[in-house]
Amino acid sequence: MRSTLRAIFVIPILLFTACFGVAAAQDTADQRVVFPTSVSQGALVLGKVPAGSHVHYAGRDLRPTPYGTVVFGVGRDEKGPLSIQVRRADGHDDTVSITVTPRDWPVEHVNGVPPKTVNPPPEIAKRIEREQALVTAARLRDDDRGDFAQPFIWPVQGRISGRFGNARVYNGQPGAGHSGMDIAVAAGTPVKAPAAGVVTFAAPDLYLTGGTLLIDHGHGVSSNFLHLSRIDVKVGDRVQQGQIVAAVGATGRATGPHLHWGMNWFDVRIDPLLVLERVGSR
């Protein structure tokens, strides 16, 4: 009888001690500041900080998700090292330094582009400027949603016909580095949302980019899809990963049907292929 009573009292104590040990270990782990030590140009970077931390990078305050995840983008021409300041809730300060791995940017020659899209006359140039200003404004949205943290999927399956960052020469005239990834597929191919988000821009006929769609994934991370033949959603719509949102086309400055998929962290362009390759976390 005494052995039974002793077991009745001892087992709960052992269970409490075990649970407290797990909780203590979790609390200790939660106090860590975790970022990669090295990233590539064009990367989307995810880090972890303790709850209640304030994070500052490149002149911007980064707002952690409830899971302690912070996100930011690394530009095509960023040299590094990157410096991230973290102030924990207890007042302790951490400074994280991240090296940036350079990439080669081959030259791509794109011929057969309509001449007016390479050297537009003044009235067309003004239209392009107005349209691009609207797109830029949509990229500045800063929602608390953490849709960016889920693993991304391909919006279409096909051959990569143009890579992010490569220097482009249009009809023999040098242009800026390519702002996204081109995927060669047939016109009319359904385009799926690579991650959940909210539609922040949708226009069927911009001069350079034709049918243009932006999906915001939260915390400044967005996807843009260009040269579309059809758009199936409207501004304000909440879309789920895998939902059909548009169809591939060859509108705007395009020499054939393909999907241009670009990604941004606010005004920083990032490489969708690197986002596909990363392991998603929350």
N, C-alpha and C positions, 0 to 999 in steps of 0.2 A: 504493500500500500504506500509506504514511504517513497519507494522507488518511483511509483506512478506519479505521486504528487510532485516529486523532484523534477520529473520529466515534464510535467505540465507547466511548471514555472521556468525551467531552463530553456526549453525549446523556443518559447516566444522571445526570451532574451537573446538567444542566438540569432533568431530571425531578425530582430530589431537591429542587432549589431551588424549583421550582414547587410541589411538594407541601408543602414547609416553609412557603412563603408562604401557601398556603391554610390550613394548620393554624394558623399564627400569627394569621391573620385570624379564624379561628373562635375561637381562644382569646381574642382581644380582644373579639369579639362576646359570648362567653360571660360576660365580666366585667361586662356592662351590667346595670343594674337598670331594668326596663321595666314601667311601669304606665300605665294611661290617665290623662290629665290631668283628665278630668271624667267622672262617671258619674251615672246617674239614680237617684232613690229606687226601691228595690225591685230593684236590679240584682245580678247575680252577677258579681263582678269577678275576672278572671284577670290575673296578672302573672308576670314572669320574673325570676329572680335567678340569680347564679352558683352553681355547685355548692358545697355545703358552707356556704351562708349560713344565718344564723339570722334569722327574720323575726318581728316582733311587731306586733300590731294589736289595738286595743280590748281590752287585757288578756289576750290569748290569743297563744300561740306558734303561728305557722303553719308547718306542716311541708312543705317543697317536695317535689315529686315527683322521681324520678330525672332528669326532663327540666328541672328547675328551675322548674316551674310552681307558683305558689301561688294559692289561691282563698279568697275570703271574700264574705259577703253584706252588702248595704246595706239597712237597714230602711226601711219605708214612710215613717216620719216623721223620718228622719235629715236633719239640717241641714248637716253638714259644717263646715269642711273635714275630710277624713279624714287621719290621720297614720299612716304605716307606717314602722317602723324596721327597717333591714336592716343586719346586721353580716356582712360577707363573711368567708370563711375566712382571708384575710390580715389580719383585724382592722380593716379600713377600715369606717367607719360611713356609712350613707346614710339620710337622712330624706326620704320621699316625701310630698308633700301633694296630695290629690285633692279637687277641688271637687265638690259634689253639686248636681245640677240638680233643682229642685223640680218636682212634677207636680200637676196639678189632680185632685181626687178628687170626682167628681160623686156625688150622692145617688141610690141605687137603692131603690125602694120594693118590698118583697116582701110580697105579701098572700096570704092563704089558708093560712098556715103553722099547723099544729096549735098551739093556745094553750099547751099544756103544754110545748112546746119553747121558747117565748118566756119564759114565767114558770113554770118548773117548781116543783112542790111540793117540800118539804124532802127527802123520801126520793128523789125523782128527781134533785134537785140533787146529792145525795151520790153517786148512781150516776154522774152526768155527771163529777163531780170525779175519781172513781176511774178512770174510763175515759180521761179526758184526761191524767191523770198517767202512764198506761201509754204513751200515744202520745208524750207529751213525752219520756219516758225513751228511747224508741226513736230519737228524733231526735238524741240526744246521742252516738250511736256515732261513732267517729273512726278509721276504717280507713285504711291506706296506699293502698288502691286508687285509681287515677286514672280511673275510669269517667266522672267528671264532665266530663273534658276533651274527650270526643268530641262532635261536633255532635248536639244532641238532635233527635228527630222528634216529630211530633204523635201522642199516644196514640190519638186518634180524630180523624176529620175531620168538622167541623160548624160551625155558627154559634156565635160567642162570645155567650153570653147573660148573662154576668156577668163583669166585669173585676176583676182584682186591685186591692185598695186602696180601691175605691169605698165610701163610707160607706153602710151599709145600715140601712133602717128596716123592721122586721118587724111586720106587722099594725099599723102606725102607731107602733111603739115603736122609738126609735133603738137601734142595736146597734153593734158594732165594725166596723172596716173589713173588707171581704171579704178572706179569707186566701188566695185562689187564683183560678183562672180556670175559669168554668163553660162547658162546651161542650154545646150542645143537640143530642142525637142520640136515636134510638129506643132503648127498653129492649131489652136483649139484645145491643146492639152490642159486638163484641169490643174490649177495651182492650189496647193493645200497650205494652210497656215502652218509654219514650222514650229510654232509654239503658241500658246494661248495669248490673247491680248485684246486691245481695243483699237478699232479703226479710227485713225486721226486725220487721214487725208485720202480722198478718192476723186480722181478726175479722169475723164475718158480720153482727153486729147491735148496734152501738153506738147509744146512745139518740139522739144528735144527728146522727151521721154515717152511721148504718146500716152497710152493708158497707164496711169500711175496710181499706186496704192501703198499706203503706209499703215503698218500695224505696230502699236506701241506695246512693249512687253514689260513696262514698269522700270522705274529708277533710271530713266533716260535711255534705255535700250530699245531700239526699234528696228524693224525690217522694212525695206522698201522694194517694191516689185514694179519693173518698168516694161514698156513696150507691149502692154497687155491688149488683147483684142476684146476683152469683156471683163467687167468688174461686177461681182455678184453681191457685194456688201456695201454698206453706206457708213458715213461718218457717225461715230457713236455706237456702232454695233460691237457687242462683245463676241469674240470668236474663240473657238476651242481648237486645240492642236489637231491637225488632220482635216479640219473643215475646209471644204472647197470655197475659195474666196474670189477666184478669177480664172481667166483662161489665157494661155500663151498667145502672143501675137508678134507683129513686126511693125508696130506703130512708132512714130517719132523717128529719131536718128537710128535706124536699124537697117542692116543689109539683108536680113532674113529672119525667119521666126526663131525666137529664143527667149528664155526668161533671164532677165537681169535681176539678181537678188543681191541687194546691198544691205548692210547693217551699220548702225550708228550707235555710239554712246554720246548723246547730245550732238555736238557738231564734229565729233571725232569719228572718222570712218574706220570700221573694223572689218576683218576678213570672215565672211560666213563659214568658210571651210574650216577655219580654226575653231569656230564655235561648235561645228558639228563634231569635231574631233575630241573636244574636251569631255570629261566626265561630269555630268550634271549633278548638282547638289543643292540643298536648301539650307 
